[in-house]
Amino acid sequence: MRVTTKIQEALDAAVSALRAELGENLFSCCVYGSAVRGNAIEGVSDINLLILLNQSDSAAHAAVARAIGAQSVIDPFILGRRGFERSVRAFAPKFASIRRNYKILHGADPLADMTVDAALEKFLCEQAVRNLRLRLVYSFVTRAQHKAYDKFVVRNITAMFVQFSEALRLNGVAMPQPFDERVPVLAKEFKLDGQVLRDLLALKKQPQKFSETDAVSWHEKLFPVVDAVLVWMETNWPAK
């Protein structure tokens, strides 16, 4: 794991605070995502923490809030040990992605014995992309009301790369670790414009407010990308 000094300091502070507030109720804490892949952008990327509690209840949640709730850079994924295996199945693509890039910061390894049915993982991966497409269209159509299309796009760039990559991995395609190196693979397999993906990565590094013209332009090139992934799924994963 290659992290900057500031990210490491934030991790150390978060784990120390969680241990102090939760005590023995903190079963495990893992960091995953860009901080582990080594491509975190300081000041832009969130620090993703998987926090597994022995007992997940309102008191524990209040303790987590006291520990890290004010740290905007920390993005917590909080679960209890009861029902954890069912949570793994319910969020199979997310956990498959976490397992490739994670590091234990405290406690036991919650993913050591993780197993997920491939057919279920494909179903949930497609469900996630279909949900993304629905929300993308909704955000664009209602932009005059909410004025948040630009925020929606930026917030979902990582999710797009993760879900698109996961779909190919489920079909046996080897994916590079850095997002920028995935672009030619994604473009080739899904038959889409790789420049749009490169533009997305640039936008993530330097988020910007969309003008009306920008919003229309982005949607005209982004929607076909998401739709192309679903066409690929419909072709390669026939409904049963």
C-alpha positions in Angstrom: 0.0 0.0 0.0 1.5 3.3 -1.1 -0.1 6.3 0.6 0.9 9.9 1.2 1.8 11.2 4.6 -1.5 13.0 5.0 -3.6 9.9 4.1 -1.5 7.8 6.5 -2.0 10.3 9.3 -5.8 10.3 8.6 -5.8 6.5 8.7 -3.8 6.4 12.0 -6.1 9.0 13.6 -9.3 7.2 12.4 -8.2 3.8 13.7 -7.0 5.2 17.0 -10.3 7.1 17.5 -12.4 4.0 16.6 -10.5 1.8 19.0 -10.9 4.4 21.8 -14.6 4.8 21.2 -15.6 1.2 20.4 -13.1 -0.9 22.5 -13.8 -4.6 22.1 -16.9 -3.9 19.9 -14.5 -3.1 17.0 -14.1 -6.5 15.5 -12.2 -5.4 12.4 -11.2 -2.3 10.4 -9.9 -2.4 6.9 -8.9 0.3 4.4 -9.8 -0.5 0.7 -10.0 1.2 -2.6 -7.7 3.9 -4.0 -5.6 4.3 -0.8 -4.6 0.7 -1.2 -4.3 0.7 -5.0 -1.9 3.6 -4.7 -3.9 6.0 -6.9 -5.6 8.1 -4.3 -5.7 11.8 -5.1 -5.0 13.8 -2.0 -7.8 16.3 -1.3 -10.1 14.5 -3.8 -10.3 10.8 -3.0 -12.1 9.5 0.0 -10.5 7.1 2.4 -12.7 4.0 2.3 -13.0 2.1 5.6 -14.8 -1.2 6.1 -15.8 -1.2 9.8 -17.1 -4.5 11.2 -18.7 -4.3 14.7 -19.3 -7.2 17.1 -22.6 -5.6 17.9 -24.1 -3.1 15.4 -26.6 -0.9 17.4 -27.4 2.7 17.9 -24.9 3.1 20.7 -22.1 1.7 18.5 -23.2 4.0 15.6 -23.0 7.0 18.0 -19.5 5.9 19.0 -18.4 5.6 15.3 -19.8 9.1 14.7 -17.9 10.5 17.6 -14.7 8.9 16.3 -14.8 9.7 12.6 -18.1 11.5 11.8 -16.5 14.9 11.5 -13.7 13.7 9.2 -15.0 14.4 5.7 -12.2 12.5 4.1 -13.3 9.2 5.7 -16.0 7.2 3.9 -17.2 4.4 6.3 -18.9 1.1 5.3 -20.3 -0.1 8.6 -21.6 -3.6 9.2 -22.2 -5.9 12.1 -20.9 -9.5 12.4 -24.4 -10.9 12.6 -25.6 -11.4 9.1 -22.2 -10.4 7.6 -22.2 -13.4 5.2 -25.6 -12.3 3.9 -24.3 -8.8 3.5 -21.4 -10.2 1.4 -23.9 -11.9 -0.9 -26.1 -8.8 -1.1 -23.2 -6.6 -2.1 -21.2 -9.3 -3.9 -19.6 -7.0 -6.6 -18.6 -4.5 -4.0 -17.0 -7.1 -1.7 -15.2 -8.7 -4.7 -13.7 -5.3 -5.5 -12.8 -4.7 -1.8 -11.1 -8.1 -1.6 -8.7 -7.3 -4.4 -7.4 -4.1 -2.8 -7.7 -4.0 1.0 -5.5 -3.9 4.1 -6.4 -4.9 7.7 -5.8 -2.0 10.0 -7.2 -3.6 13.2 -8.6 -7.0 14.2 -9.4 -10.0 12.2 -9.6 -10.5 8.4 -13.3 -10.4 7.7 -12.9 -11.5 4.0 -10.6 -14.5 4.5 -13.3 -17.1 4.0 -15.4 -15.0 1.6 -17.1 -17.0 -1.2 -19.7 -15.7 -3.7 -21.6 -17.5 -6.4 -20.6 -16.3 -9.8 -24.1 -16.2 -11.2 -25.3 -14.1 -8.2 -22.3 -11.8 -8.7 -23.2 -11.2 -12.4 -26.8 -10.5 -11.5 -25.8 -8.0 -8.8 -23.2 -6.4 -11.1 -25.8 -5.9 -13.8 -28.3 -4.6 -11.2 -25.7 -2.0 -10.1 -25.1 -0.8 -13.6 -28.8 -0.6 -14.4 -29.4 1.4 -11.3 -26.5 3.7 -12.3 -28.1 4.3 -15.7 -31.5 5.1 -14.0 -29.9 7.6 -11.7 -27.8 9.1 -14.4 -30.9 9.8 -16.5 -32.9 11.1 -13.5 -30.1 13.4 -12.5 -29.8 14.8 -16.1 -33.6 15.2 -16.6 -34.1 16.9 -13.2 -30.9 19.1 -13.4 -33.0 22.3 -13.6 -34.5 21.5 -10.2 -31.6 20.0 -8.4 -28.6 21.6 -10.2 -26.5 18.5 -9.2 -25.8 16.7 -12.5 -22.1 17.6 -12.3 -21.9 16.4 -8.7 -23.6 13.2 -9.6 -21.2 12.5 -12.5 -18.1 13.2 -10.4 -19.4 11.2 -7.4 -19.9 8.1 -9.6 -16.7 8.0 -11.6 -15.0 5.5 -9.4 -18.2 3.4 -9.2 -18.3 3.3 -13.0 -14.7 2.1 -13.4 -15.2 -0.5 -10.6 -18.5 -1.9 -11.9 -17.4 -1.9 -15.6 -14.1 -3.6 -14.6 -16.0 -6.1 -12.4 -18.2 -7.2 -15.3 -15.1 -8.0 -17.5 -13.4 -9.8 -14.6 -16.4 -12.0 -14.3 -15.9 -13.0 -17.9 -12.3 -13.8 -17.3 -10.7 -10.6 -18.7 -7.6 -9.6 -16.8 -7.8 -5.9 -15.7 -4.8 -3.7 -14.8 -4.9 -2.1 -11.4 -4.5 1.6 -12.3 -7.7 3.1 -13.7 -5.9 4.8 -16.6 -4.5 1.5 -17.7 -8.0 0.0 -17.8 -9.2 2.5 -20.4 -8.0 0.7 -23.5 -9.3 -2.7 -22.2 -12.7 -1.2 -21.3 -12.9 0.6 -24.7 -12.0 -2.6 -26.6 -14.3 -5.0 -24.8 -17.4 -2.7 -24.6 -16.8 -1.1 -28.0 -17.0 2.4 -26.6 -15.1 5.7 -26.9 -12.1 5.5 -24.6 -11.6 9.2 -24.7 -14.8 9.6 -22.6 -13.2 7.4 -19.9 -10.1 9.5 -20.0 -12.1 12.6 -19.7 -13.9 11.1 -16.7 -10.6 10.5 -14.9 -9.5 14.0 -15.6 -12.8 15.3 -14.2 -12.3 13.3 -11.1 -8.8 14.9 -10.6 -10.2 18.4 -11.2 -14.0 18.5 -10.6 -15.7 21.4 -12.3 -19.2 23.0 -12.2 -21.1 22.2 -15.4 -22.7 25.0 -17.5 -25.9 24.0 -19.2 -23.9 23.4 -22.4 -21.4 21.2 -20.4 -24.2 19.2 -18.9 -25.8 18.4 -22.3 -22.4 17.6 -23.8 -21.4 15.3 -21.0 -24.7 13.4 -21.1 -24.5 13.0 -24.8 -21.2 11.2 -24.4 -21.6 9.5 -21.0 -25.0 7.9 -21.4 -23.9 5.8 -24.5 -20.9 4.5 -22.4 -23.2 3.2 -19.6 -25.6 1.9 -22.1 -22.9 0.1 -24.0 -21.9 -1.8 -20.9 -25.5 -3.0 -20.5 -25.7 -4.0 -24.1 -22.6 -6.1 -23.5 -24.1 -7.7 -20.4 -27.4 -8.5 -22.3 -25.3 -10.1 -25.0 -22.8 -12.1 -22.8 -25.1 -12.9 -19.9 -28.4 -14.1 -21.4 -31.4 -13.9 -19.1 -32.5 -17.3 -17.7 
